[in-house]
């Protein structure tokens, strides 16, 4: 199976060397790795270029974009810039972060998963963060969720969902749309990926508001939105998250915000979410 990976990178010089070393040391590396340096002020581009000069399956490009931080949208715009540079007709497409360190058998195992199950639409390992010198599972999501820094998609699913949504929530709605199209999602609990920079760094008021907007765009009803935002707020230990995100969600009703899923997809998402909630309370 042909595997193409795109890594959007912005000021990743502190993490990129370890990330790249884990890619080149794979037992079965991806067929194509495209690194997009998006307005970095450090030597991210130089580090990536050193690897590209040594390995013909690695290429690096620079992207000059708006310097404003736009949660969700900026990283997906950068990913799409890289996607347009793909030279291979891939079977699997991956969006990876520049601050992950993969185990050496990562892509060999991923290929085997997809080869053995043609209904598999998305797959990944699990993310671990360093806590007091030990690598512990990053509990921001349960172990069945394919996380944003290590997304790998079967091409047909990627095309059915019309690629990735350029907004906060892209790494949740893709999982839901994968299931909407009757494909399966899998995480390999034996593949432990080191996440060098824990999720949630640099959260701002704008990030919180965007989370509420994302739930509206996924056509969550107001009760589902409240439940989801309460869970996020408790994980982040931030009551402000709930208040700001909920106000942003409600505000979407008055600003004609356009959802990024269809009504049919929205109905599926609500039903799926409610089934999951009800299942947790069943004896």
N, C-alpha and C positions, 0 to 999 in steps of 0.2 A: 504494500500500500504506500502510495506517495504521500509524504507528510511535508506540509509547508507551515512554518511558524513565523508570526510577526510579533516583534517586541517593540512597543512604543516606549521611548526612553526620554526622560527629562531630568537633567542633573543627577545622574545615577552613577557617577564615577566611584563612589564609595562601595557600591554593591556589584557593579557590572563585571569586574574581573572574576569574582567567585561564580557568578551566574554563567558567564561565558565558559569558564573552565568546566563547569558541570555539563554544558552542552557538547563541547568537543570531546569529553571523556565518556560519552555514551557508548554502550555496546553496539547500538544501532542508531546512529544520529539521524535527525530529520534530513530529508532530501534538500530542504531549502530553509534557510534562516535569514529573515530580513529584519534588520534593526533600523528603526526610524528615530533619529535624534531630533527631538522637537524643542528648538530654542534653548538648548542647554548652555549654561554659562560656565560650566566646568569642562573637564576634558573627556566627557562621555564619548564624543565622536572619535577622538583619537584612540581611545581604548578599543572601541568597536572596530575601527579601521585596522588596527593591528591584527585582530583576529580574522577579519575579512581578507587581509593580505596573505594570510597563511592557509586559509581554507576556502576552496572555491565554491563551497555550498553556502557560504555566509556573504551577505552583501549589506552595506550600510548606506543610508541616505540621510540628508539633512532636510528638515522641513521648517520653513519660516511661517509661523502662525501667529495669531493674536496672542499677545503675552498675558492676557487676562486669564485667570484660572476659572474655567467653566466646568463644574463637577460633572463627571460622566461624559459629557459631549466632547470635551477636548481629547480625552484618551481614545475614544472611539473614532473621532475624526482622524487622529494620527494612525490608528490601526487601519482604517480604510485607505489612507494614503499609502501605507505599506502593502495592503491587499492588492492595490492596483499595480504594484511592482512585481507581483508573483510571476515567475517565468514558467512554472510547471503546472500541468493540469492535475492538481492535487486530489487525493481521495479524502484526506483529513486536513483541516485547517485549524491552526491554534493561535489563540491570542494569549501571550504570556507576558508577565512583568519582568523587569530587569533586576528585581531584588529577590529572586528565588534561586535556590540551589537544588538541583534535581539529583536523585539517586542514579547511579550509572546505568541501570536497566530500565529507565523510565520509558523511553520511546519504544524499546523492544516489547515491553509489557503492554503498552498502549496498542501497538499494532496487533498483538495477539488477541486482545479484548475485542477489537473491532472485527478482526477476521473471523472470530468464533461466534459472533452474534451480529447478524446483518440488520437487526432491529435496534442496535445500539446507536443512539444519536449523539450523545455527549459522554465524555469520560475524563477522569483525572485521578491523581493521587490526593493525599490530604496535606494540609499546611500545618507546619509546626513552628512555634516561635521560641526564642531562647528566654528562659525565666530562671534567674539565679544560677546561670551556668548549665541548666538542663533544657533540653528541647521538649516542649510540651505542646499538645494539640491546641491550635488556636480556636477557642470556643465561641467565636463570633457566629458560627453556623454549625448545624449538626453534621455528622459525618457522611450523610447521604447527599450533601449539596456540593455540586461542582463549583469551586470558587473562582472568582474573577481573575486572579493571577495565573491560573493554569487551565484555561479553557481549551478543550480540544473537541472539534465538531466533525461529524460525518458530513461530507459535502452536500448530500441531498437535503439533509435537515437544515443546514446553513442557508441553502437557497430557498427552501420552503418558508423559513421564517424571515426571509428577505434581509439576511445579514443581521448585524447588531444595531440596536437602537441607540442613537447618539444622545443619551441622557442618563441621569441617575436612574438606577433600576434596570439597566441593560443586562446585568448579570443575574437578575432574578427572572425577568420576563422571558429570557431565552430558554431557561429550564422549563418554564410553563408552556411555552410554544412548542418545544420539543415534544412534550407529552401530549399537547393538543393534536399534533400530527401523528400520534400513535407510535412514537419512537421511545426508546428507553434511555434512562440516565443511570450512570454507574460511577461509583468511586471505589478505587482499589485501596483498601485499608492498609495494605502492606507497603504501599509506596509513600514514604514519608518525605515530603518536600520541605526544606528549610525556608522559612519566610523571614528574610533578614530585617525587614521593617514591618512591625506589626500593623495590621489594618486599623484605621481610625486616626492616624497621625494627621495633624493639621485640620481637624474638623472645625468648621466655622458656622456662624449663623446661616450663611447661604447654603452650606451643605445640608443643614437640618431642614430648611425650607424645601430644598430640592427633593428630599425624601418624601415629603407629603405630596408634592406635585407628581412624583413618580407613581405613587399609589393611585392617584386619580387617573393618570394616563394608562394604568393597567386595569382601569375600570373596577377597582375595589369599591364595594359599597361602604358607607360611612362607619358601620360597625366593624367590618373587617379592617378598615383603615385604623380605627382606634386600637384594636387588638394588636395589630402589627407595630404601630408606633409605640405603644406601651412596652412591648417586648424590646424594641430597639432602645428605648429610653432606659430601661432597666439594665440592659447589657452595657450601655454607655455610661450608666450611673449619672444621667443628666435629665432631670425633669424638664429642662428648657427644650430639649430635643422634641419631646412630646408636644409641648405647647406651640412651638414655632412651626413644626411640621404639620400639626393639625390645622392651624390657622391657614397655612399655605394650601393644604388640601381643600378646605372649604372655599378659599378664595378662587380656586379653579372654576367653581360653578358660576362665578360672576365675571370671569375674564375670557370665557369661550375657549378655554384650553382644549386642544385637540388630543384625544387619547392616541397612543401608538399601537393599540390593538383594535381589531374589529369588534363589533357587538357580539358576534358568535364566539370569538376568542375570549372576550371579556366574560361571557356567561360561563364558559368552561373554567376560566381562572377562578371565578367566585365559587362555583360548585366544588372545584378541586380543593380550594382553601377551606371551605366549610366542612368538607368531609374529613380533612386532616384535623381540624379542631375538635369535631365531634368524636373522632376515633380516640383522641387523647383522654377523653372523659369517660369512655366506655370501660366497664370493669373487665 
